Amino acid sequence: MLKGIVISNVSDLYHIETEAGSVYNCNARGKFKSNEISPVTGDKVEIEIIDDEKKTGIINKIEDRTNYIKRPKMANLSQMILVVSAKLPKPDLELLDKQLVYAEYLNIHPIICFNKVDLVDDELIENMANVYRKIGYTVIKTNAKEEVGIDTLKQMLKGHITAFSGNSGVGKSTLINGIFGKDKAQEGLVSHKNKRGKNTTTQVYLYKIEDNTYIADTPGFSTLDISEIESEYLCHYFVEFVPYIEKCEFVGCSHVKEQNCGIKMGLEAGKIDKGRYDRYCKIYQDLKEKEERKW
């Protein structure tokens, strides 16, 4: 048996990179379907070799996952680089907060990357960055076109499976090109301008930077849907809210309209940023409306 990681799959064919660095084309045992589980990109697996010369095999075992993302399907993502443009397009902090919520929900380590910092006054960026630093998040500043901050970013990727997320135009492709030192993004990573066919546009691919270090190509990831998180639990994924939840007078407080709310007390005391709180209210209402439409 060889151990490896699923770096891609198209239809029922899985590409497995072994610990030795070889890549095998594998099918999965039928037992997985009967157990209602299928291998996905990022899975750590054990394979049985069928033909070593032709590099074919079969997946016998899927190791326990640290996390599982439903859309796009992948497992064991350990890190997310949340790219926010300082300008062109303007910073979308609501999307950033949704991405942070999703990372917390899945237990994925998030890093916030403010890109295009050369286009605005540094004080503006620092004010935004400090909101998130005070909560405990890592924030880096980059200018992808000039490769400013690329070395810092490279160091943070080591030993991780990392996905880049952010609005179109924020500079994800340029950052990734800087990391690889070539036009990797134009080969398919992030951009997906090359046509793979209707049935493969949501496939996830892992691109290796070095041993145990991959970037996940995750089409559609930036428009993530967090509706699997119930509105009543949303507050637990705004990490700075958590110490104040127990101070609410009412059990099941939504922290939006109620009086004697611990989170509102934290807001009034200056311990919670008003912008973050306002975006929490907006995201909460959006989730609540989606839940009501289900019925």
C-alpha positions as CSV (number, residue, x, y, z in Angstrom):
1,M,0.0,0.0,0.0
2,L,1.1,3.5,-0.8
3,K,0.0,6.7,1.0
4,G,-0.8,9.8,-1.0
5,I,-3.1,12.8,-1.5
6,V,-5.8,13.4,-4.0
7,I,-4.6,16.3,-6.1
8,S,-7.5,16.2,-8.6
9,N,-10.4,14.2,-9.8
10,V,-12.4,14.2,-13.0
11,S,-15.5,12.0,-13.1
12,D,-14.4,8.8,-11.4
13,L,-10.7,9.1,-12.1
14,Y,-8.5,10.4,-9.2
15,H,-4.9,11.7,-9.5
16,I,-3.0,10.7,-6.4
17,E,0.4,12.1,-5.5
18,T,2.3,9.7,-3.3
19,E,4.7,10.6,-0.5
20,A,7.6,9.8,-2.9
21,G,6.2,12.4,-5.4
22,S,4.9,10.0,-8.1
23,V,1.4,10.6,-9.5
24,Y,-1.0,7.6,-10.1
25,N,-4.3,7.5,-11.9
26,C,-6.7,5.7,-9.6
27,N,-10.3,4.5,-9.3
28,A,-12.0,4.2,-6.0
29,R,-13.2,0.9,-4.4
30,G,-17.0,0.4,-4.7
31,K,-17.3,0.1,-0.9
32,F,-17.0,3.9,-0.7
33,K,-20.3,4.4,-2.6
34,S,-22.1,1.9,-0.3
35,N,-20.8,3.8,2.7
36,E,-22.0,7.1,1.0
37,I,-18.6,8.6,0.9
38,S,-16.4,9.4,-2.1
39,P,-12.8,10.6,-2.3
40,V,-12.4,14.4,-3.0
41,T,-9.4,16.6,-3.7
42,G,-7.4,17.0,-0.6
43,D,-8.2,13.6,0.8
44,K,-5.3,11.6,2.3
45,V,-5.6,8.1,1.0
46,E,-4.0,4.6,0.7
47,I,-3.8,3.1,-2.7
48,E,-3.0,-0.3,-4.1
49,I,-0.8,-0.3,-7.2
50,I,-2.3,-2.1,-10.3
51,D,0.4,-1.2,-12.8
52,D,3.5,0.6,-11.6
53,E,4.7,1.2,-15.1
54,K,1.5,2.8,-16.3
55,K,1.0,4.5,-12.9
56,T,-2.4,3.1,-12.3
57,G,-4.0,2.0,-9.0
58,I,-7.0,1.8,-6.8
59,I,-8.0,3.8,-3.7
60,N,-8.5,1.4,-0.7
61,K,-8.8,3.8,2.2
62,I,-9.7,7.4,2.9
63,E,-8.0,8.8,6.0
64,D,-10.1,10.8,8.6
65,R,-10.7,14.4,7.4
66,T,-9.9,17.5,9.4
67,N,-12.7,19.3,7.5
68,Y,-14.9,18.9,4.4
69,I,-16.2,21.6,2.1
70,K,-19.4,20.8,0.3
71,R,-19.0,23.4,-2.5
72,P,-16.6,23.1,-4.2
73,K,-16.0,19.6,-2.8
74,M,-12.6,19.2,-1.1
75,A,-11.2,18.1,2.2
76,N,-8.4,18.9,4.6
77,L,-8.0,22.6,3.6
78,S,-5.8,24.0,6.3
79,Q,-5.6,27.7,5.4
80,M,-7.4,30.4,3.5
81,I,-5.8,33.6,2.1
82,L,-8.6,36.1,2.1
83,V,-7.6,38.7,-0.5
84,V,-9.0,42.2,-0.2
85,S,-8.2,44.9,-2.7
86,A,-7.3,48.3,-1.2
87,K,-8.8,49.9,-4.3
88,L,-10.1,48.9,-7.7
89,P,-12.3,47.3,-6.6
90,K,-13.0,48.9,-3.3
91,P,-12.6,46.8,-0.2
92,D,-15.6,44.4,0.3
93,L,-15.5,44.0,4.1
94,E,-18.9,42.2,4.2
95,L,-17.5,39.5,2.0
96,L,-14.4,39.4,4.1
97,D,-16.4,38.9,7.3
98,K,-18.5,36.1,5.7
99,Q,-15.2,34.4,4.7
100,L,-13.9,34.7,8.2
101,V,-17.1,33.2,9.6
102,Y,-16.9,30.3,7.1
103,A,-13.2,29.7,8.0
104,E,-14.1,29.7,11.7
105,Y,-17.0,27.3,11.1
106,L,-14.8,24.8,9.2
107,N,-11.8,25.3,11.6
108,I,-9.6,26.6,8.7
109,H,-6.8,29.1,9.6
110,P,-7.5,32.4,7.8
111,I,-4.9,35.0,6.8
112,I,-6.2,38.4,5.6
113,C,-4.2,39.9,2.7
114,F,-4.8,43.6,1.7
115,N,-3.5,43.8,-1.8
116,K,-2.9,46.9,-4.1
117,V,-1.8,48.8,-1.0
118,D,0.2,51.2,-3.3
119,L,-3.0,52.7,-4.5
120,V,-4.2,54.2,-1.2
121,D,-2.9,56.1,1.8
122,D,-1.2,53.7,4.3
123,E,-3.2,55.1,7.2
124,L,-6.4,53.9,5.5
125,I,-5.1,50.4,5.2
126,E,-3.7,50.4,8.7
127,N,-7.1,51.4,10.2
128,M,-8.8,48.5,8.4
129,A,-6.1,46.1,9.2
130,N,-6.0,47.0,12.9
131,V,-9.7,46.1,13.3
132,Y,-8.8,42.6,12.4
133,R,-5.4,42.4,14.2
134,K,-7.1,43.4,17.5
135,I,-9.4,40.4,17.1
136,G,-6.4,38.2,16.6
137,Y,-6.2,37.7,12.9
138,T,-3.0,37.7,10.9
139,V,-3.0,40.6,8.4
140,I,-0.4,41.1,5.6
141,K,-0.1,43.9,3.0
142,T,1.0,43.2,-0.5
143,N,1.5,44.9,-3.9
144,A,1.3,41.9,-6.2
145,K,2.3,43.7,-9.3
146,E,5.6,44.8,-7.7
147,E,5.9,41.5,-5.8
148,V,5.9,43.4,-2.5
149,G,5.0,41.0,0.3
150,I,5.3,37.8,-1.8
151,D,8.2,36.4,0.2
152,T,6.2,36.9,3.4
153,L,3.2,35.1,1.8
154,K,5.4,32.2,0.6
155,Q,6.6,31.6,4.2
156,M,3.0,31.4,5.4
157,L,2.1,28.8,2.8
158,K,4.7,26.2,4.0
159,G,3.2,23.0,5.2
160,H,-0.3,23.9,4.3
161,I,-3.0,23.3,1.7
162,T,-4.1,26.9,1.0
163,A,-7.0,28.3,-1.0
164,F,-7.1,32.0,-2.1
165,S,-10.5,33.7,-1.9
166,G,-11.7,37.1,-2.8
167,N,-13.7,39.1,-5.3
168,S,-12.8,39.2,-9.0
169,G,-10.1,41.7,-9.7
170,V,-8.5,41.8,-6.2
171,G,-5.3,40.3,-7.5
172,K,-5.4,36.6,-6.6
173,S,-3.9,35.5,-10.0
174,T,-1.1,38.1,-9.7
175,L,-0.3,37.0,-6.2
176,I,-0.2,33.3,-7.2
177,N,1.9,34.1,-10.3
178,G,4.4,35.8,-7.9
179,I,4.5,32.7,-5.7
180,F,5.2,30.3,-8.5
181,G,7.4,32.8,-10.4
182,K,5.5,32.1,-13.6
183,D,2.1,32.6,-15.2
184,K,0.5,29.7,-13.3
185,A,-2.8,31.4,-13.0
186,Q,-3.2,31.7,-16.7
187,E,-2.7,27.9,-17.0
188,G,-5.9,27.5,-15.2
189,L,-5.2,28.2,-11.5
190,V,-7.8,30.7,-10.3
191,S,-8.7,32.2,-13.7
192,H,-10.4,29.2,-15.3
193,K,-10.5,31.0,-18.6
194,N,-9.4,27.8,-20.3
195,K,-12.4,25.7,-21.2
196,R,-12.5,22.4,-19.3
197,G,-16.1,21.5,-20.3
198,K,-19.4,21.9,-18.5
199,N,-18.9,19.0,-16.1
200,T,-15.5,19.9,-14.8
201,T,-15.7,23.6,-14.0
202,T,-16.3,23.0,-10.3
203,Q,-13.4,20.6,-10.0
204,V,-10.7,21.4,-7.4
205,Y,-7.0,21.0,-8.2
206,L,-4.0,21.1,-5.9
207,Y,-0.8,22.7,-7.3
208,K,2.4,21.8,-5.5
209,I,4.8,24.5,-4.4
210,E,7.1,22.2,-2.5
211,D,6.8,19.2,-0.2
212,N,3.6,19.2,1.8
213,T,2.7,22.6,0.4
214,Y,-0.1,23.1,-2.1
215,I,-2.3,25.8,-3.4
216,A,-5.9,24.7,-4.0
217,D,-7.5,25.8,-7.2
218,T,-11.1,26.4,-6.1
219,P,-13.5,27.7,-8.7
220,G,-16.5,29.5,-7.3
221,F,-15.0,29.6,-3.8
222,S,-15.1,33.4,-3.7
223,T,-18.9,33.4,-4.0
224,L,-19.2,31.0,-1.1
225,D,-22.6,30.3,0.4
226,I,-22.6,30.2,4.2
227,S,-26.2,29.3,4.5
228,E,-25.3,26.0,6.1
229,I,-24.5,28.1,9.2
230,E,-27.7,28.6,11.2
231,S,-28.4,32.3,12.0
232,E,-28.7,31.6,15.7
233,Y,-25.1,30.3,15.8
234,L,-23.6,33.1,13.6
235,C,-22.5,35.1,16.6
236,H,-20.1,32.3,17.7
237,Y,-18.1,32.7,14.5
238,F,-17.5,36.4,15.1
239,V,-14.7,35.6,17.5
240,E,-14.7,38.8,19.4
241,F,-18.4,38.4,20.2
242,V,-17.9,35.2,22.1
243,P,-16.9,36.6,25.5
244,Y,-20.0,38.8,25.6
245,I,-22.6,36.2,24.6
246,E,-23.0,34.9,28.2
247,K,-23.7,38.5,29.4
248,C,-27.0,38.6,27.4
249,E,-30.1,38.7,29.5
250,F,-32.1,36.4,27.2
251,V,-31.3,32.9,26.1
252,G,-31.3,32.9,22.3
253,C,-30.6,36.6,22.0
254,S,-30.0,37.5,18.3
255,H,-27.9,40.5,19.3
256,V,-29.8,42.6,16.8
257,K,-33.1,44.0,18.4
258,E,-32.9,42.8,22.0
259,Q,-32.2,45.0,25.1
260,N,-29.7,44.1,27.7
261,C,-27.6,42.3,25.1
262,G,-24.0,41.5,26.1
263,I,-22.6,42.1,22.6
264,K,-24.3,45.5,22.4
265,M,-22.6,46.3,25.8
266,G,-19.3,45.3,24.3
267,L,-20.0,47.6,21.4
268,E,-20.9,50.5,23.6
269,A,-17.7,49.9,25.6
270,G,-15.6,50.1,22.5
271,K,-14.6,46.5,22.7
272,I,-16.4,45.5,19.5
273,D,-15.9,47.4,16.3
274,K,-19.1,49.1,15.0
275,G,-18.4,48.2,11.4
276,R,-18.0,44.5,12.3
277,Y,-21.2,44.6,14.4
278,D,-23.2,46.3,11.5
279,R,-22.0,43.7,9.1
280,Y,-22.9,40.9,11.6
281,C,-26.5,42.3,11.6
282,K,-26.6,42.4,7.8
283,I,-25.3,38.8,7.5
284,Y,-27.7,37.6,10.3
285,Q,-30.7,39.1,8.5
286,D,-29.7,37.5,5.2
287,L,-29.4,34.1,6.8
288,K,-32.7,34.6,8.7
289,E,-34.5,35.4,5.5
290,K,-33.1,32.4,3.7
291,E,-34.2,30.2,6.6
292,E,-37.7,31.6,6.5
293,R,-38.0,31.0,2.7
294,K,-37.2,27.4,3.2
295,W,-40.5,27.0,5.0
